[in-house]
Amino acid sequence: MKDVALRAGVSRTAVSFVLNDRHAVTLSDETRDRVLAAAAELGYRPNASARALAQQRSDWYGLVTEIVTAPFAVNVIKGAQDRALLDEKYLLIASTESDPVVEQAAIERLLEQRVEGIIYAATWHRAVTLPEIAREVPTVLVNCFDAEGRFPAVVPDEHAGGRRATERLLAAGHRRIGLINLDPAIPAAVGRRLGYHEVLREAGIAPDEDLEIPGHATAHGGYDAASALLDLADPPTAIFCANDRMAMGAYDAIKERGLRIPHDVAVIGFDNQELIAEYLRPALTTVALPFEQMGALGVDLLAATIAGESTATETVTVDCPLLERVSV
């Protein structure tokens, strides 16, 4: 700033007023133009760290996630960054690789950078326990929730998603609908199964345990589970797969038996993992996890908390839309 003042022929105070855009101070337009020209010629940039220390705010949010290259992490980041930019905020992103030691260190470094708040995003919906230092600034969880209920959270509405998938299959005329579920105890499996059961009962169909098989979230598991369903004496005419990878395995089991999708067996997935759902043949109808929307809502909730407009440790659920393709 001293160099800029010398180049422009003004005081350092005048430079400070111009570069900090303080229009309440009376300076001529000619002086402002001269200062800005000098700053540009000298390649001046403000010291963000010093400014953050002085103002106790940085215009940065920290985003902590396990694996930034996971299929859905990019969508969370995009949703959060796009929303933050509307408020002229930016993201500092830290990958933790699911290591508690790295997670603690990542949050510590973000706090050292004077981030105004933290978004903690998980790659799959579950309960998490954050380090105690995360309470030093407003923190919002995305696609996960705090095991101790200390932080607000944004999560997908798994229950409504399970309902939507089952309703779609019923609307297509199916009455015998199989479920290839995730590992039973996780929130996604519980919610999706609950929605499936509710819709069946509302249609006067009693849930049948023989039609529910775990596929453990893998294509191999989906293949094995679909094979078992199709080998029943009274096999299902439709299969609801609780993720797209299991649907991919189910496709193989169906086609091996000379059956056609959707003419003989309808299939619906969950997640909308685009590299799978769009490129299976026929293309997979699926329920989408709203990662981009959750990232944006996480920033909304964080901004409200920072501004003192929200102090609740609420959990916000986000709708999971159905994406029609041609497998039903």
Buried (B, 14 or more C-beta within 10 A) or exposed (E): BEBBBEBBEBEEEBBBBBBEEEEEEEBEEEBBEBBBEBBEEEEBEEEEEEBBEEEEEBBBBBBBBBEBEBBBBBBBBBBBBEBBEEEEBEBBBBBBEEEEEBBBBBBEEBBEEBBBBBBBBBBBBBBBEBBEBBEEBBBBBBBBBBEEEBBBBBBBBBBBBBBBBBBBBBEBEBEBBBBBBBEEEBBBBBBBBBBBBBBBEEEEBEBBEEBBBBBBBBBBBBBBBBBBBBEEEEBBBBBBBBBBBBBBBBBBBBEEBEEEBBEEBBBBBBBBBBEBBBEBEBBBBBBBBBBBBBBBBBBBBBBBBBEEEBEEBEBBBBEBBBBEBEBB
